[in-house]
């Protein structure tokens, strides 16, 4: 694969851009909704890559594997955050009883 092909890949360029941090006024629920939406978009992009590869629309196996790994990693991170939130909720619930 040539370097020009890598540098012209819009998906890689988008992934390399730093993500904006939430503003100080953003509420917790809004931040969570945005994070879930981002994970969902990555899952959908991975599904589209897999479907395109299976149909023969493109032959970019490497890009497909990267999309699936990116979606998997973001999902695992979301689940870890969810588990921490549930733990914190349980801890707060125990202390208020």
Beta strands, then each sheet from edge to edge (+ up, - down):
end
